[in-house]
C-alpha cells in the first residue's frame, strides 16, 4: 500500500513540477515526501522552483541531489542555477535507482562530512534513494542502532530487492 501511495504521489508531484509558477507552493513541508531526519537535516522528493527559493531563504547552505540527470524524474531543469545564484552549495550525486553503488554512498558520506556544520537539505525524485542512504549513513557511519532508525526509513518506503541488498552489504 505504501508503494502505491508513493507512486501516485510521485506522479502527482510530476504534474505540480510542470505547473505554472503561480500555482506552485513555496511551503517546504509540502515538498513531496518531506521528512526531517532527527538531529540531522531535512529530506524530500524533488522541490519545485518556488521551494528551491524557499530553501535558499530558509538558511540552508547545501543541497545534495541524488536523482540522476538521465531521466526526467521530477528534475527541475534549472535547480543548480537557482541554488548557485542564491549562494547555496549544490552537490549532485546521480544514483541509479536500480543499481545503487557503494561508490555513490561514499560520495554522499564525504559530502555530509565536508558540510557537517552547515544547514543541509537532501533530496532525490521521491526521497527513496535519500531515505536509504540516510539510513545506511546513520547505521554504518554514525553507529546508531538499526532498531532505532528503521522507522525513519519506513516512513518513506520499504526498500525493494535492489535497495535491500544494497543496505545489507
Steps between C-alpha positions, in 0.01 A plus 500: 500500500785740588658435157176586319472821705858590408449429130177700484655781703802504271279524188293778657822679595617481136190693397561761769860548388395594148215723614533878461700673774196679642342160577808358672525488879799654674432305822794271569294258707287442191791375288414144397597250772648772724665351807712653773768256612535543877813691589632525144320668210189517285440261213244480223407416148562761229426858611334730246647837396328697780606244758861525384480875565347424842791266574737787420297742712478244781867522582603177334859507385527169314263298280592143411308349207513121449271489193670424168501738204429222253129487583242770550403362845366837607833672450473877492704599195652810658545371857876546500468856365228596749704375794837637386346843433385494864846403630396144583756223446347248260633144507371256240561130553294319235390163639352237269181390675537145373869472586610699806878482538731514800694764304189723495447445872864586572461829307186571704684437827789722387257781410331475841828490688641795303188705581404363842495842665271646236124492456430227242201395286524161326265390225448269204188445292283336768722486814550127452870512408555760769320313778702185425832690490413685822407172669833343396688815607339507842557127555846450346667837553330648805461159666133536589294192575308366200201446727493870589531635145307251291170682558642810329579296189160330505325837535591550133503146359594138547804441277466267203737210426781711349495748786466231769809332357684834496408567863608154611853523354 
